[in-house]
Amino acid sequence: MRFVIVGAGRVGMRTARVLRHEGHDVVLIDPEETKVERLEDEGFEVIQGDGSDEETLVSAGLEDADGLGGLSGDFTANVIACMIAKSHGCRTVLRVDDDYREYVISKYASDVDEVIYPERLGAIAAKNALVGGNVRAVADIAQNLQLVQLTVTEESPMRGYTLSELELPADARVLAFGKESEGLELPHPDISLEVGDSLVVIADFSVLQDVQQIIVGRNDHAVATGGA
């Protein structure tokens, strides 16, 4: 998948790193030369310019992008970028910086698919919002460990089996389970896995893709393979 991120500050930069770790294509837009140079040194595709300018967004490959994240510290620029991206068929994620703006945008802005408040949620949440899907990274526990929530799909090879029959890699553990539309609780070995059920798993980065294939059943790229 390909994503355009407006803003190469703390949130945008860390989100780009998480996405790149997962194998996605990312292009960042930022007006500050020092940020652009630093990210280019890291191997990122970066455009120096105004992220709310349509010509700049188009030059970033907006026509072929799956999603755009307005993640800069400039709220107005983020809103305009999302409006332009939506007109080009992109999924849009908007960063806000206070509770009222979050409420207003969530209620009234039809051109925004998801609103995030990264001062509360962090880069992983921004990445989750952009990618969507049935695998959501919850937190980086340590340099090599991540907590993820996975949803059972029709393609899951474990659909219909019980938790006691679920065989995960040695470096992964199920911590919680929840039936569709119900809250999470401690896992019970005799509960069967059905479409829409959720499992919270702690796993080493090296086995996350294997865990995903076992529970979700397809290559949903929302699993992070590196720290934020």
N, C-alpha and C positions, 0 to 999 in steps of 0.2 A: 504494500500500500504506500501511497505517497501523500505527504502532509506539508502544508505551508504553515509556518509559525511566524506571527508578527510579534516582534520583541525578543531581543537576545539578552534580556536581563536574567536574573536568578531563576525565575519560573520558566521562561521560554528556553533557556539554555539547558536546564536540567531535564525538562520534558523532551527536548530534542535528543539528548543523550540516551534517555530511556528508550525512545522510539528507535533510535539507530541500533541500540543493543539488540533489539528484537528483529532487526533485519528490514525495517521500513526505510523508505527514502524520505529524507527531510530537507527542506530548504528554509532557511531563516531570513527574515528581513529586519534590518535595524539601521537607524540613521547614523549611529556612532561608529566612527572609523576604527577606534581601538577594539571595540567588541567584535567587529567584523574581522579584523586581522587575527584576533585571538582564536576565533572559531574556525577560520580558514586554516590556521596552523594545526588545529585538531582534525582537519580533514572534512569539515562540514561545507556544504554548499550554502553560501551566504550572499545576499544582495544588500548593498548599502543603499538605503533609500527610505521613503515614506511608505509605511505599510498600509496607509489608508488611501493611497493613490492607485487607481485602477490600472494604469499602465505598468506600474511597478509590480502589482500582484500578477498581472497577466505574464509579465516577463519571468516570474517565478514558477510558471507552469501551472497556473490556477486551473486552466481548462482540463488538465489531466489529473488534478489532485483529488484525492478522496475526501479530504477534510482540511479545514483551516482553523487554527487556534489564534484568536486575538488575545495574546498573553502579555502584551506590553503594559507599562505602568500608565499609559495614556488611555483613559476610558473612552474618550471620543474616537480616537483612532481605532480602538478595538471594535467599537460598534460599527463604524463605517466599513472596516475590513470584512466583518461578518456579513453585512448587507450585500457587499459586492460579491463575496464568495458564494452566498446563497443563490444569487442570480446566475452563477455559473455551475450550479448543481452540487456544491460541496456541502458536506456536513460541517456545521459551525459550532465552535465552542468559544464562549466569551468570558474573559476574566473581569471580575468586578472587585472593587476595593472597599465596599461597605455594605451593610445588611440591607439598607433601603434600596440601593441600586440593584442588588441581587433580587429583591422582591419585585421591583417594578419591571425589570427586564424579563424575569421568569414569567410574569403575568401577561405582559403586553407585547413583547418582541417576538413576532412570528418568524423572523429571519434568524433566530438563534435556536439551535437544537438543544444546547445545554449551557447552563451558567455555572461557573465555578468561582469559588472564593479561596484562592490558593494560600492566603494567609492562614486559613484553617486547614485546608486539605492537602496542599503540597503538590509536587510535580507528578507523583503517581496518579493522583486523581485527575489531573489535566490529561495525562496520557490515556487513562481509562475512558474519559469523556470523548476524546477524539476517536479512539478505536472502536469502542462499544464491544458487543459480542458477549460470549458466555463465560469468559474468564476475566476476572477483575483482580488486579494486584491490590492487596490491602495495605501491606507495609513491608519495607525492608527491615528484617529483624537483625541481621548482621551482614557482613560483607558477602557471605555466601548463602544466606538464608532469606527466603521470602515467604510471606503469608499471602495465600491467594484464595479467592472464592470462585468455585467452578459450578456451572449449571449443567445438569444432565440433559442431553439432547436425544433426538430420535436416533442419531448415528452412534450413540455411546455403546461400546461393546459390553458394558456392564449393566445396561438397562434391563430391569427385571431381576437382577441378582440382589442378594442381601449384602449389607456392609461386611459381614463375616467372610463373604466370598470375594471381596474386593482385595486384590493383590497389587499393592503399590511397590515401587522400588524401595530399597532398604533405607534410603535417605529421605523418606517422605512419610508423614503421619497425618491422619484425619483427626482434626481437633473438634469439629462441630458439624452438625447436620440439620437440615431443615426441609420439610416438605414444601411444595410450591405454595406461595402465599401465606406461609406460616413462619414463625420466628425460628431462629437457630437454637439448638439444644445439644447436649452432649450426645455423641453417637451411640446408638444401640445396635448390637451386632445383627439382630434379626429384622431390622428395617430394610425394606426393599427399595431399590433405586428406580425412580420413575422420572419421566420427562418433566423438567421444571424444578426438580429437587436441587438443593444447593449443598455443597460440601466445602468446608473451610479446611485447607490443607497447609501445613508447613513443610517446605521442601528445600533441598539444596538446589541452587541454580542449575546444576549439571543434570538434574533429572526432571526439571519442570516440564519440558516438552513431552517426556514419557508419561508423566502424571496427567497432563492435558489429554493425550491421546486415549488413555484408559478411561477417564471420566467423561470428557466432553465428546470425544470420538472424531474430532477433525482438527485441522491445523488452524485454530483460532489464534491469531498473532497477538492477542492481548496479554500474553504471558511475558513478563519482563525477564530478561536474561542478564541483567546487570543492575547495580545499585543506582539510585537516583542521585 
